[in-house]
């Protein structure tokens, strides 16, 4: 299954694997943010095993940043991304600039554990207001 989501330590986590259409990725994020009635402490997008992400354009990254900006209240405007390859990591670093322009604090990591720790440190124990 290429797209999965769940809550972990109060954060919405979306895992992208293999190939999928961009709209399916946005749909998975939407479902993850709406899966629980309370807002998440943060949003973690794990693209470690995504083949589709490697072919994304900068315009595609801007679309995702715009999409997330309209849902900031659902994840406290805190976004952690995980990229396994150097290419994915670099693209995600570029995405942090687009996210910042939309008022989203974001960071890129090599492991899911590091990303969750960062979100936890930023979010504390209380869901965002």
Order of alpha helices (4+ residues) and beta strands (2+ residues): beta-beta-alpha-beta-alpha-beta-alpha-beta-alpha
